[in-house]
């Protein structure tokens, strides 16, 4: 059987699912693997799948050969799609708070799954050209930073051959045909925090009898902006983002509390410690300045380590990509301040990691926007409601990338 990758991608894009809810997506993956005759297990870490292709060398002295892990994430985001595509998502889901939300593959994980399945088909059909073992991990809940650890806790590293290298890729707003990869820190470490500020509720007409947590929250948000602008060396990298504020239910009621959700990013543990300390200091100081009678709470929802590419393995793979695609096709994109949980697999296994980006933007549209100085405005990035990779050659290049990468480390 030959997979129709364009139809597969469109189907996945039309039917996105939130983190740890990827049941239909897992079903699509399982059917494709079964059609290809590839061994797999479902339900790892709730909605994860791991597939394995075993192809030991015919040379007894060579043994079973290298073990290469490939990883693709499967979840979508609570974003209302505005691409206008004929296959745009109209799906809805229920988030962890119980709120009905629109759902969209605004980060390209549908493309990741499509490329992975296409690569497995190609690798499975070319067994006479390589030896070793491929483990393909379809991981849920990357957007929550929890899926990799959920699969690890469910024994994926014990149930499948231990990796000699872990490989992964991510679609990004680079021109289609471009690879972005660098040795060392490729993506930042991050923490997700929930801050609860406690006031004293009351009638909107009697603010003097209350301690207003909304004003407290507003002051906190504004002061947090000074962490990066005034307390971090301009030569260093750090991000402090307040992604949501929740407080109150009616215009004439001052609520008793306000909740902030923060996303923090940094390149290493030292920077992490400094930024976390500054954020905590500001949160507690603003509460005290507002006369809060109860200390705020600061809860860490997730922690992700930096995504660090192994220097030797990255050099080897960069050379392989350059041989395949030519000079100029592989660029150093710099460190991304986004974060990933793929590195947990490599860290827990003690294996090298190489994680790269591949472009999904029409090259002419990218060139025009670059010439006009309007890249930020005209080229939608991941998590935008307008994010939509061009289908071709993005699908084909995503498949080729994984095949080249796997073959580079297989026997």
N, C-alpha and C positions, 0 to 999 in steps of 0.2 A: 504493500500500500504506500502511496505517496501522499503526504499531508498537504492540504491546501492552506498554506500559511496565511495568506491574505484573508481568507474566510475565517480562519481561526482567530486572527487578531481582531477582526471586526466584531466577531461574536463576543470575545472577551471584553472589548471596549464598550459594547452595548450593555453588558451585564456585569458591572463592577460590584464588588462587595467589600464591606469594611473589614478592618482587622479582626482576626479570629472568627469571622463569619464567612470565610471563603469556601463555602461548601459546594456551590455550583461550579466555581472555578476549579476546585479540586476534582470534581467529577469530569470536567472537560479534559483536564490533564490526564486523569486515570484512563479515560477512554482512548486518548491518543497513544499513551504508552502501551496499553493492551493491544491496540491495532498494530503497533510497531513490534510487538512481541518482546517488549523489554520488561524485565522483572522490576517490581516496585512494591512498596508498602505505603498504605494510606494512614491517616489519623495520627501522625507523629507530631507531638506538640499541638494537639487539637485538630488543626486543619492542614498540617504539612504533609508532604509526600517526599519520599526518597526513592530514586530509581538507580539500578546498578546494571552496568554492562561489564561482564567478566570476560576477558580475552587473554588468557595466559599465553606466554610465549611457547612455541613448539620446541624451543631449545631448553632442555631440562636444566641446564646450567644457569639459565637466565631467571629461573623461578617464575613467579606470578607477575613480575614486572611492577612498574610504578602504579601508585594509586592517586588519581587526580579527582578532586572534588570540584564540581561546578555548581554555582548557586544562582537561583533566580527568586525574586520576591513576588508575591501574588496579590497583595491587598491594595485597595483603592482609598480614596479620601472623601471627606464630607465637603465636596465642592460642587456647586451647580454648573454644569457644563454650558459654555457659551460659544463653542467653536462653530456652530452652524453646520456641522458635518451631517451627511445623511445618516450616518451611524452613531450620532451623538447619544450619550447616555441620558435617559430620563429616569433612571433608577433612583430609589429612595431606600434608606435604611434607618436603623435605630442605633444611636450611639450609646456609649456606656452609661450616660446619664439618663437614658430613656427617651431622648429627644429624637423626633423624626427629622431626618436630614437628607438633602440630596447627596448622591454619590457619583463620583467620576474617577476615572483613571487619569488623574491630573499629574501623576508622577511617572507614568510610562511603564508601570509594572506589567501591563498587558503586553507590551512590546518585549519585556524581559522574558516572559513565559513563552511567547511565540518563538523568539530566537532560540531559547533553550530546547524546545521540542524539535525545531528544525535541525539544530546541531546534533541532537541525539539520533535523529533519523539518519543524518549523514555519517556520523561516526559508527553507528550500528551497521550501516551498509558497506563500510570500508574496513571491516575487521582484518582483512588480509594485509592491511598497510600499517597496522600498529599492534602493540601488545600492552597489556596491563589491565587496570580496572578503572572504570569511570563511575563515580557516584554523583548523581544529579540531585540536588536538594531544591525542592520547590517550597520556599519558606513563607509562612504567613506572618502577618503583623509586624512588618518592618516599620511601618509608620508609627507604631506604638513603641518601637525599640524593644520589643519583647519576644518576637517570634523565634529568633535564633536560640535564645536561652530556653525557651519552651521546648524546642526540639532537642536541645542538649539534655535538658532535665528528663526528657522522655527516652533518653538512651540512644539517640541517633549515632553518637560516636562509638558506642559499644556494639550496636546492631549492624553496623556497616564497616567495611575496611577503613583503617585509619589513613587519613590523607597524608601524602608526601608534599602536596601543595594544594592550596585553596584558591580558586579563581572565580572572579565575578565581574559583571559589567553593569553599567547604568546608562540609559539614554539621557542626553543632555542637549541644550540648545547650541550646539556647534554645527557647522555645515555637514550635511550627510556625506559620509566618506571619510570623515576625520576621526582619528583616535586621540583621546587625551589621557595621558598616563605619566606618572612621575614616581621616582623612588622616594622612600621616606613617607612623611605624613601626607596622605592624599586627601583625607577628610578630617574635620575637627572632632574633638570629643564634645559631648554635650550632656546637659542635665535638663530634665523637665521638672519644674517646681510648681506646686500649688500653694499659694499664700492666702491665708484667711485672716482678714482684719476684723476685729470685733469692736463694735461701737455700742451705743444705747439707742434703741429705736424709739419712735414717737410720732406725733402728729406733725405733718409738714408745716403747719402754721405756728408751731412752737419749737423752732430749731434750738433755742437756748436751753431747752430741757433735755436735749439729746446729745449724743456724741456721734456725729455723722460719719459713718464709714465710707460713704461715697466721696466726700471731700478728702477723707484720709487716703482713700485709694487713688484719687486724682493726684494728690501731692506725692504719693509714693511713686506713681508711674513717671511723673515728671522728673523726680529726683533720680530715679534709676537710669535715666538717660545720661546722667553725668558720670556713670561708672566708666563707660568707654570713652566718652568725649573729654573727661577731665582727670581720670584716675588710672588709665591704662596708657603706657608709652605708645605714642603714635606709630612706632615701628613694629609694635606687637599686634597680634590678632585676637580680638575678642568681640563677642556679640551678646547683647542683652535685649531680648525682645519680650514684650508683654503681648501675648497673643489673644487673650480674652479677659474680659472683666464681667463679672456677674454680681448684680446687687439690686434688690428692690423688686417690687411687683406692681406698685401703683404710684402715681405722681404726688399724692398727698400723704404718703407714708414714708418716713425716714426709716430705713431698715436697720436691723441689728448687726448685720455683718456684710462684708463685701469679699469677693473671691477673685484673685488674680491668678492667671496661668502664665508662667514664664518659660522661655526657652533660652538657655545659656550655651555659648559655644566658645571653645578655646583649643589651642593646639596641643597642650600637654597638661600633666597633673599639677605642675607648679602653678601655671596660669589658672587652672581650675580652682585651686585652693584660694588664690588671691581674689578672684572674681566672686566666688561664693561668699567669702567673708565680707566683701564690700556690699553685696546684695543684702545679706542678713543685717548688717549694720544699719543700712538705710531703712529697711522695712521696720525694724524695731524702733529706730529713732523717730520716724514719721508717726508711728503709732503713739509713742510717748509725747511727741509734740502736739498731737491732737487730743491728748488727755485720755487716751484709751485706758480703761480700767482692767482690761485683760490683755495679756501678751498675745501677739499674733502667732499663728502656727505656720511653719514652713515645712512642707512635706515634699520629699523627693519622689517623683512618680517614675522616673527612669534615669539611668545613667548609662551612657555609651562611651566606650573608649575611643581614642583616635583610630582612624583607619590608616594603618602604617604598612606601606608596601615594602616587601623585602627587597633590598638593593640588588642582590645577585639575580634573583628570579625576575625582577622587573627589567633589568638590563637584557636578560635573555629573551624575554617576551617582546620588549621594544624592538630588538633586532629582528625577531621573527615577523612582527607586523610590518616593519620597514621593508623587509625582503618581499613580503607579499603585496604591499600596497604602494611602495615607492617612497622616495624621499619627499618630505613635506607632508605626508599623510598622518604622521604621528607627531603630536605636539605636547609640550609640557603645559598643562592648563593652570598650574599653580595649585596651591592648597584650597580646596573648597571648604567653606565654613558650614556646609551641610554636614550631617552625621549619618552614620550607617551602623547596623549591628552585624554585618557579615563577618567582621573580624573575630567575633566570639568563636566561630568554628575553628579558625586558625589558631587562636590563642589557646583554646582548651586542648587542641590536638598537638600543640607545639610545632605547627607546620608553617612554612612561609605563605604569605598572602600576596596576590597581585590583583588589584581592583582598578578597572579602567572605565573611561567614559567613551561613548560613541555618539556621533552627531546624528540628529534627526531633522535638521532644518534644510529646506530647499537652498542649495548653495547660492543661487542667484539672489534670492530674497535676503539671505544673510549678507552677501556682498553689497547689495544696495543699501541695506540698513547701516552697515559698517561705514560705507562711504559718506552717508548722510549724517553719521553720528547719532543714529536713533536706535541702536541695538536694544537698549533697555526698554524703549517704548514699543518698538515694532516686532520684536522677536519674543513671543511669550516663553517664559521659563517654567520649570517644574512647579507644580502647585497652583499655577494660574488656571482660571476657568477657560482660557483660550489655548491651553497647551495641547498641541496636536502634531506629533511627528508625521512627516511625509511617509507614506507607506513604502515607497521604493525610491532609492535603494536601501532604506533603513532596515527593512526586514532581512534582506539578503546579507547586508554587511554585519548585522547582529549575529546571524547564523555563522558566517565565515569567521568572525572574531573568535567565537567559542571553539570552532573546529581547529583553527590555527593554534589557539592557546593550548587546548587539550593535547593536540598532536605534538606540540613542542616539548611537553613534559612526559609523554608516554614513550614506551619503548618502540 
